[in-house]
Amino acid sequence: MALEEKLKARYKEDLNEVDDVSELILDELVKIDKISDSDKKFLERFKSLSSISLNLLGLSTVQNLPWIPTLKMVRLHVGPL
């Protein structure tokens, strides 16, 4: 399941208005090896994002993480806490 659907299920919110979101916490949301093209398009919608947390998603690469000019911090922990 894509990040967007899992995030909607977790917070039970409509994610159409994401322009004001400055921090996105995806910790343990889903187990994925890489960021898919659809996940990349979803993340590109967060135009004001300054911080993203990708802890314990199972990522082996951040190659497809989109370029977000406002992004200042990426948290990525791959092993047990």
C-alpha positions as CSV (number, residue, x, y, z in Angstrom):
1,M,0.0,0.0,0.0
2,A,1.3,3.5,-0.9
3,L,2.4,6.0,1.7
4,E,-0.6,8.3,0.9
5,E,-3.2,5.6,1.7
6,K,-1.4,4.5,4.9
7,L,-1.1,8.1,6.1
8,K,-4.8,8.8,5.4
9,A,-5.7,5.6,7.3
10,R,-3.5,6.6,10.3
11,Y,-4.8,10.1,10.7
12,K,-8.2,9.7,9.1
13,E,-7.8,13.0,7.3
14,D,-8.2,14.2,3.8
15,L,-4.7,15.0,2.5
16,N,-5.7,17.4,-0.3
17,E,-4.6,20.5,1.6
18,V,-0.9,20.0,2.3
19,D,0.5,23.4,1.5
20,D,0.8,24.4,5.2
21,V,2.4,21.1,6.4
22,S,6.0,21.8,7.6
23,E,6.7,18.4,9.3
24,L,5.8,15.0,8.1
25,I,6.3,11.9,10.3
26,L,6.1,8.6,8.5
27,D,7.8,6.5,11.2
28,E,6.8,2.8,11.0
29,L,3.9,3.7,8.6
30,V,4.6,0.9,6.2
31,K,7.5,-1.4,5.3
32,I,8.9,-0.4,2.0
33,D,12.3,-1.0,0.4
34,K,12.3,2.1,-1.7
35,I,10.2,5.2,-2.4
36,S,8.0,4.4,-5.4
37,D,7.1,6.8,-8.2
38,S,3.6,7.3,-6.7
39,D,5.1,7.9,-3.3
40,K,7.4,10.5,-4.8
41,K,4.5,12.3,-6.5
42,F,2.6,12.3,-3.2
43,L,5.6,13.7,-1.3
44,E,6.2,16.4,-3.9
45,R,2.8,17.9,-2.9
46,F,4.3,19.1,0.4
47,K,5.6,22.4,-0.8
48,S,6.4,23.9,2.7
49,L,8.0,20.8,4.2
50,S,11.0,21.5,6.4
51,S,11.3,18.2,8.2
52,I,10.5,14.6,7.3
53,S,10.9,11.5,9.4
54,L,11.3,8.1,7.7
55,N,12.3,6.0,10.7
56,L,11.8,2.3,10.5
57,L,10.2,2.1,7.1
58,G,12.6,-0.5,5.9
59,L,14.1,1.8,3.2
60,S,17.4,0.7,1.7
61,T,17.7,3.8,-0.4
62,V,16.4,7.3,-0.5
63,Q,17.1,7.6,-4.2
64,N,13.6,8.5,-5.2
65,L,13.0,11.0,-2.4
66,P,11.8,14.2,-4.2
67,W,13.7,17.5,-4.2
68,I,11.8,19.8,-1.8
69,P,13.6,23.2,-1.6
70,T,12.3,24.0,1.9
71,L,13.4,20.6,3.3
72,K,16.1,21.1,6.0
73,M,16.0,17.8,8.0
74,V,15.5,14.2,7.0
75,R,15.4,11.6,9.8
76,L,16.1,8.1,8.8
77,H,16.7,5.3,11.3
78,V,16.9,1.9,9.7
79,G,17.5,-0.4,12.7
80,P,15.8,-1.1,16.0
81,L,15.4,1.9,18.3
